[in-house]
Amino acid sequence: MRTRTAISIAAALLTALTACGKSEAEVQADCEKAIVEASTVTNRPAACDDLAEDDYKALLIARTLRDGGVVDDNGDVDLRQLVDEDQ
């Protein structure tokens, strides 16, 4: 009887924990919001801990390009800004 109860409790707890998990898209969106100017490859925001290293680096590069004016909010690249040597 105790074994069944323990198994039932463990199954219910596992189900509850699984239901609370975030999707990959949600984790990525939270990470993107958490990336600030001080964020680097080694200074990673806690919201990005569950994101793969390559995915985090891609978000970091995208943020840098947007901040530099090379890519706008729609994802369009300004080629003149990209090759401008005055910057």
BAGUDO-443567 format. One record per atom (N, C-alpha, C, CB): x, y, z; residue in one letter; atom name. Coordinates in Angstrom, 1 decimal. Each point is the difference from the previous one (the first is absolute). Last residue first. Glycine has a CB too. Layout:
# BAGUDO-443567
NODE        x        y        z   rest   atom
NODE        X        Y        Z      A     CA
...
# end
This chain:
# BAGUDO-443567
NODE        x        y        z   rest   atom
NODE     32.4     54.0    -38.9      Q      N
NODE     -0.5     -0.4      1.3      Q     CA
NODE      0.9     -0.8      0.8      Q      C
NODE     -2.2      0.1     -1.0      Q     CB
NODE      2.7      1.6     -3.6      D      N
NODE      0.1      1.1      1.0      D     CA
NODE     -0.5     -0.4      1.4      D      C
NODE     -0.4      1.6     -1.9      D     CB
NODE      0.2     -4.3     -2.3      E      N
NODE      1.3      0.0      0.7      E     CA
NODE      0.2      1.0      1.1      E      C
NODE      0.9     -0.9     -2.1      E     CB
NODE     -5.2     -1.9     -0.2      D      N
NODE      0.5      1.3      0.2      D     CA
NODE      1.3      0.0      0.9      D      C
NODE     -2.4      0.8     -0.2      D     CB
NODE     -0.5     -4.6     -1.3      V      N
NODE      1.3      0.2     -0.6      V     CA
NODE      0.5      1.4      0.2      V      C
NODE     -0.6     -1.7     -1.6      V     CB
NODE     -3.6      0.3      3.5      L      N
NODE      0.8     -1.1      0.2      L     CA
NODE      1.4      0.2     -0.5      L      C
NODE     -1.9     -1.4     -0.1      L     CB
NODE     -1.6      4.5     -0.6      Q      N
NODE      0.4      0.1      1.4      Q     CA
NODE      1.0     -1.1      0.2      Q      C
NODE     -2.2      0.9      0.7      Q     CB
NODE      0.1     -0.9     -4.8      R      N
NODE      0.9      1.2      0.1      R     CA
NODE      0.6      0.1      1.4      R      C
NODE     -1.4      1.1     -1.8      R     CB
NODE     -1.8     -4.5      0.9      L      N
NODE      1.3     -0.3     -0.5      L     CA
NODE      1.0      1.2      0.0      L      C
NODE     -1.1     -1.7     -1.5      L     CB
NODE     -3.2      0.1      4.4      D      N
NODE      0.4      1.2     -0.7      D     CA
NODE      1.5     -0.2     -0.4      D      C
NODE     -1.6      1.5      1.4      D     CB
NODE     -2.5     -5.2     -0.2      V      N
NODE      1.4      0.4      0.1      V     CA
NODE      0.2      1.3     -0.8      V      C
NODE      0.8     -2.4      0.3      V     CB
NODE     -5.3      0.1      2.3      D      N
NODE      0.6      0.4     -1.2      D     CA
NODE      1.4      0.6      0.2      D      C
NODE     -2.3      0.5     -0.9      D     CB
NODE     -1.0     -2.1      4.2      G      N
NODE      1.0     -1.0     -0.4      G     CA
NODE      0.6      0.4     -1.4      G      C
NODE     -1.2     -1.7      1.3      G     CB
NODE     -2.0      4.2      1.6      N      N
NODE     -0.6     -1.0     -0.9      N     CA
NODE      0.9     -1.0     -0.5      N      C
NODE     -1.6      1.8     -0.7      N     CB
NODE      3.1      1.8      3.5      D      N
NODE     -0.9     -0.9      0.7      D     CA
NODE     -0.8     -1.0     -0.8      D      C
NODE     -0.2      1.9      1.6      D     CB
NODE      4.9     -0.2     -3.6      D      N
NODE     -1.1      0.7      0.7      D     CA
NODE     -0.9     -1.0      0.7      D      C
NODE      0.1      1.8     -1.7      D     CB
NODE      5.4     -1.8      0.5      V      N
NODE     -1.3     -0.7     -0.2      V     CA
NODE     -1.1      0.8      0.7      V      C
NODE      1.2     -2.3     -0.2      V     CB
NODE      3.0      4.2      0.2      V      N
NODE      0.2     -0.8     -1.2      V     CA
NODE     -1.3     -0.7     -0.3      V      C
NODE      2.5     -0.3      0.5      V     CB
NODE     -1.5      3.2      3.4      G      N
NODE     -0.7      0.5     -1.1      G     CA
NODE      0.1     -0.7     -1.3      G      C
NODE      0.3      2.1      1.1      G     CB
NODE      1.4     -3.0      3.5      G      N
NODE      0.9      0.7     -0.8      G     CA
NODE     -0.7      0.6     -1.2      G      C
NODE      1.8     -1.5      0.7      G     CB
NODE     -4.1     -1.2      2.4      D      N
NODE      0.5      1.2      0.7      D     CA
NODE      0.9      0.8     -0.9      D      C
NODE     -0.2     -1.3      2.2      D     CB
NODE     -1.3     -2.8     -3.9      R      N
NODE     -1.1      1.0      0.1      R     CA
NODE      0.4      1.2      0.7      R      C
NODE     -1.6     -1.9      0.1      R     CB
NODE      4.7     -1.5     -0.4      L      N
NODE     -0.2      0.5     -1.4      L     CA
NODE     -1.2      1.0      0.1      L      C
NODE      0.8     -2.1     -1.0      L     CB
NODE      0.2     -0.2      4.9      T      N
NODE      1.2      0.9     -0.3      T     CA
NODE     -0.3      0.6     -1.4      T      C
NODE      1.6     -1.4      1.4      T     CB
NODE     -4.6     -1.9      0.1      R      N
NODE     -0.1      1.2      0.8      R     CA
NODE      1.0      1.0     -0.4      R      C
NODE     -1.0     -1.4      1.9      R     CB
NODE      1.3     -2.8     -3.9      A      N
NODE     -1.1      0.7     -0.5      A     CA
NODE     -0.2      1.3      0.7      A      C
NODE     -1.1     -2.1     -0.7      A     CB
NODE      4.3     -0.8      2.4      I      N
NODE      0.5      0.6     -1.3      I     CA
NODE     -1.1      0.8     -0.6      I      C
NODE      1.6     -1.8     -0.4      I     CB
NODE     -2.7     -0.7      4.2      L      N
NODE      0.9      1.0      0.4      L     CA
NODE      0.5      0.8     -1.3      L      C
NODE      0.7     -1.4      2.0      L     CB
NODE     -3.4     -2.4     -2.6      L      N
NODE     -0.8      1.1      0.6      L     CA
NODE      0.9      1.2      0.3      L      C
NODE     -1.7     -1.6      0.9      L     CB
NODE      3.8     -2.3     -2.3      A      N
NODE     -0.7      0.6     -1.1      A     CA
NODE     -0.9      1.1      0.5      A      C
NODE      0.0     -2.2     -1.2      A     CB
NODE      2.3     -0.3      4.4      K      N
NODE      1.0      0.8     -0.8      K     CA
NODE     -0.7      0.7     -1.1      K      C
NODE      1.8     -1.6      0.6      K     CB
NODE     -4.3     -1.5      2.0      Y      N
NODE      0.3      1.3      0.7      Y     CA
NODE      0.9      0.9     -0.8      Y      C
NODE     -0.3     -1.3      2.2      Y     CB
NODE     -0.6     -2.9     -4.0      D      N
NODE     -1.2      0.8      0.0      D     CA
NODE      0.2      1.3      0.7      D      C
NODE     -1.4     -2.0     -0.2      D     CB
NODE      4.8     -1.3      0.5      D      N
NODE     -0.1      0.6     -1.4      D     CA
NODE     -1.2      0.9     -0.1      D      C
NODE      1.2     -2.0     -0.9      D     CB
NODE     -0.7     -0.3      5.0      E      N
NODE      1.1      1.0     -0.2      E     CA
NODE     -0.1      0.6     -1.4      E      C
NODE      1.4     -1.3      1.6      E     CB
NODE     -5.9     -0.6      0.6      A      N
NODE      1.2     -0.5     -0.5      A     CA
NODE      1.0      1.1     -0.3      A      C
NODE     -1.2     -2.0     -1.0      A     CB
NODE     -2.5      2.6      4.8      L      N
NODE      0.1      0.1     -1.5      L     CA
NODE      1.4     -0.6     -0.4      L      C
NODE     -1.5      2.1      0.0      L     CB
NODE     -0.2     -1.4      4.6      D      N
NODE     -0.6     -1.2     -0.6      D     CA
NODE      0.1      0.0     -1.5      D      C
NODE     -1.5     -0.1      1.9      D     CB
NODE      3.1      3.9      0.7      D      N
NODE      0.7     -1.2      0.5      D     CA
NODE     -0.5     -1.3     -0.7      D      C
NODE      0.4      1.1      2.2      D     CB
NODE     -1.7      3.8     -2.4      C      N
NODE      0.5     -0.7     -1.2      C     CA
NODE      0.7     -1.4      0.4      C      C
NODE      0.3      2.3     -1.1      C     CB
NODE     -2.1      1.0      4.2      A      N
NODE     -1.2     -0.4     -0.8      A     CA
NODE      0.5     -0.8     -1.2      A      C
NODE     -1.2      2.0      0.7      A     CB
NODE      4.4      0.0      2.3      A      N
NODE     -0.6     -1.2      0.5      A     CA
NODE     -1.2     -0.5     -0.8      A      C
NODE      0.7      0.7      2.2      A     CB
NODE      3.3      2.2     -4.6      P      N
NODE     -1.1      0.2      1.0      P     CA
NODE     -0.6     -1.4      0.4      P      C
NODE     -0.5      2.2     -1.1      P     CB
NODE      5.7     -1.5     -0.3      R      N
NODE     -1.3     -0.5     -0.6      R     CA
NODE     -1.1      0.3      1.1      R      C
NODE      1.2     -1.8     -1.4      R     CB
NODE      4.0      2.7      0.2      N      N
NODE     -0.9      0.7      0.9      N     CA
NODE     -1.4     -0.2     -0.5      N      C
NODE      1.8      1.7      0.7      N     CB
NODE      1.7     -3.5     -3.2      T      N
NODE      0.3     -0.5      1.3      T     CA
NODE     -0.9      0.7      1.1      T      C
NODE      2.4     -0.4     -0.7      T     CB
NODE     -2.8      1.6     -3.9      V      N
NODE     -0.1     -1.5      0.0      V     CA
NODE      0.3     -0.5      1.4      V      C
NODE      0.8      0.0     -2.4      V     CB
NODE     -2.9      4.7      2.6      T      N
NODE      1.1     -0.5     -0.8      T     CA
NODE     -0.2     -1.6     -0.1      T      C
NODE      1.6      2.0      0.5      T     CB
NODE     -4.3      3.0      1.3      S      N
NODE      0.0     -1.5     -0.2      S     CA
NODE      1.1     -0.4     -1.0      S      C
NODE     -2.5      0.0      0.4      S     CB
NODE      1.2      4.6      1.0      A      N
NODE      1.1     -0.7      0.7      A     CA
NODE      0.1     -1.5     -0.2      A      C
NODE     -0.3      1.8      1.7      A     CB
NODE     -3.2      0.9     -3.6      E      N
NODE      1.3      0.4     -0.6      E     CA
NODE      1.1     -0.7      0.7      E      C
NODE     -1.0      2.3     -0.6      E     CB
NODE     -3.4     -5.0      1.0      V      N
NODE      0.2      1.5      0.1      V     CA
NODE      1.4      0.3     -0.6      V      C
NODE     -1.5      0.2      2.0      V     CB
NODE     -2.6     -4.4     -1.7      I      N
NODE      1.4      0.4     -0.5      I     CA
NODE      0.1      1.6      0.0      I      C
NODE      0.1     -2.1     -1.5      I     CB
NODE     -4.2     -0.3      2.7      A      N
NODE      1.0      0.1      1.1      A     CA
NODE      1.4      0.5     -0.5      A      C
NODE     -1.3     -1.8      1.2      A     CB
NODE     -2.4      0.8     -4.2      K      N
NODE     -0.4      1.1      0.8      K     CA
NODE      1.1      0.3      1.1      K      C
NODE     -2.5     -0.5     -0.4      K     CB
NODE      2.9     -3.4     -2.2      E      N
NODE      0.2      1.2     -0.9      E     CA
NODE     -0.3      1.3      0.8      E      C
NODE     -0.6     -1.4     -2.0      E     CB
NODE     -0.3     -2.7      4.1      C      N
NODE      1.5      0.2     -0.1      C     CA
NODE      0.2      1.3     -0.8      C      C
NODE      0.5     -2.5      0.1      C     CB
NODE     -4.9      0.9      0.2      D      N
NODE      0.5      0.5      1.3      D     CA
NODE      1.5      0.4     -0.1      D      C
NODE     -1.8     -1.4      1.2      D     CB
NODE      0.0     -0.7     -5.0      A      N
NODE     -0.6      1.3      0.2      A     CA
NODE      0.5      0.7      1.3      A      C
NODE     -2.0     -0.7     -1.4      A     CB
NODE      3.2     -3.8      0.6      Q      N
NODE      0.7      0.9     -0.9      Q     CA
NODE     -0.5      1.4      0.2      Q      C
NODE      0.4     -1.9     -1.6      Q     CB
NODE     -2.7     -1.4      3.9      V      N
NODE      1.4      0.1      0.6      V     CA
NODE      0.8      1.0     -0.8      V      C
NODE     -0.1     -2.3      0.9      V     CB
NODE     -4.1      1.0     -2.6      E      N
NODE     -0.2      0.9      1.2      E     CA
NODE      1.4      0.3      0.6      E      C
NODE     -2.3     -1.0      0.4      E     CB
NODE      2.2     -2.0     -4.0      A      N
NODE     -0.3      1.3     -0.5      A     CA
NODE     -0.2      1.0      1.2      A      C
NODE     -1.1     -1.0     -2.0      A     CB
NODE      1.6     -3.6      2.9      E      N
NODE      1.3      0.5     -0.5      E     CA
NODE     -0.2      1.5     -0.4      E      C
NODE      0.7     -2.3     -0.8      E     CB
NODE     -4.1      0.7      4.5      S      N
NODE      0.4     -0.5     -1.4      S     CA
NODE      1.3      0.6     -0.4      S      C
NODE     -2.4     -0.3     -0.6      S     CB
NODE      1.2     -0.5      5.8      K      N
NODE     -0.2      0.9     -1.1      K     CA
NODE      0.4     -0.7     -1.3      K      C
NODE      0.4      2.0      1.5      K     CB
NODE     -2.4     -4.3      3.3      G      N
NODE      1.2      0.3     -0.8      G     CA
NODE     -0.4      1.0     -1.2      G      C
NODE      1.0     -2.2      0.7      G     CB
NODE     -4.0      0.1      2.6      C      N
NODE      0.5      1.3      0.3      C     CA
NODE      1.1      0.4     -0.9      C      C
NODE     -0.7     -0.3      2.4      C     CB
NODE     -1.3     -4.1     -2.5      A      N
NODE     -1.0      1.0     -0.5      A     CA
NODE      0.5      1.5      0.2      A      C
NODE     -1.8     -1.7      0.5      A     CB
NODE      4.3     -2.0      1.2      T      N
NODE      0.1      0.0     -1.4      T     CA
NODE     -0.9      1.1     -0.6      T      C
NODE      0.6     -2.5      0.0      T     CB
NODE     -0.7      1.7      4.6      L      N
NODE      1.3      0.6     -0.3      L     CA
NODE      0.1      0.1     -1.6      L      C
NODE      1.0     -0.9      2.1      L     CB
NODE     -4.7     -1.4     -0.3      A      N
NODE     -0.1      1.4      0.4      A     CA
NODE      1.2      0.7     -0.5      A      C
NODE     -1.4     -0.5      2.0      A     CB
NODE      1.4     -4.2     -2.4      T      N
NODE     -1.0      0.7     -1.0      T     CA
NODE     -0.1      1.5      0.3      T      C
NODE     -1.3     -2.2     -0.1      T     CB
NODE      3.9     -0.4      3.1      L      N
NODE      0.6      0.1     -1.3      L     CA
NODE     -0.9      0.7     -1.0      L      C
NODE      1.3     -2.1      0.5      L     CB
NODE     -3.1      1.2      3.7      L      N
NODE      1.0      1.1      0.1      L     CA
NODE      0.8      0.1     -1.4      L      C
NODE      0.2     -0.5      2.5      L     CB
NODE     -3.4     -2.9     -2.0      A      N
NODE     -0.7      1.2      0.0      A     CA
NODE      1.0      1.2      0.0      A      C
NODE     -1.9     -1.1      1.2      A     CB
NODE      3.7     -3.3     -0.9      A      N
NODE     -0.6      0.3     -1.3      A     CA
NODE     -0.7      1.3     -0.1      A      C
NODE     -0.3     -2.5     -0.3      A     CB
NODE      1.9      1.1      4.5      A      N
NODE      1.1      0.3     -0.9      A     CA
NODE     -0.5      0.3     -1.4      A      C
NODE      1.5     -1.5      1.4      A     CB
NODE     -4.6      0.1      1.8      I      N
NODE      0.5      1.3      0.3      I     CA
NODE      1.1      0.4     -0.9      I      C
NODE     -0.7     -0.3      2.4      I     CB
NODE     -0.9     -4.1     -2.8      S      N
NODE     -1.0      1.0     -0.5      S     CA
NODE      0.4      1.4      0.3      S      C
NODE     -1.8     -1.7      0.5      S     CB
NODE      4.5     -1.7      1.1      I      N
NODE      0.1      0.0     -1.5      I     CA
NODE     -1.0      1.0     -0.5      I      C
NODE      0.7     -2.4     -0.1      I     CB
NODE     -0.8      1.5      4.7      A      N
NODE      1.3      0.7     -0.4      A     CA
NODE      0.1      0.2     -1.5      A      C
NODE      1.1     -0.9      2.1      A     CB
NODE     -4.7     -1.7     -0.5      T      N
NODE     -0.2      1.4      0.4      T     CA
NODE      1.2      0.8     -0.4      T      C
NODE     -1.5     -0.6      1.9      T     CB
NODE      1.8     -4.0     -2.4      R      N
NODE     -1.0      0.6     -1.0      R     CA
NODE     -0.2      1.5      0.3      R      C
NODE     -1.1     -2.2     -0.3      R     CB
NODE      3.7     -0.3      3.3      T      N
NODE      0.7      0.2     -1.2      T     CA
NODE     -0.9      0.6     -1.1      T      C
NODE      1.4     -2.0      0.6      T     CB
NODE     -3.2      1.0      3.6      R      N
NODE      0.9      1.1      0.1      R     CA
NODE      0.7      0.2     -1.3      R      C
NODE      0.3     -0.3      2.4      R     CB
NODE     -3.0     -3.5     -2.0      M      N
NODE     -0.8      1.2      0.0      M     CA
NODE      0.9      1.3      0.0      M      C
NODE     -1.8     -1.3      1.2      M     CB
# end
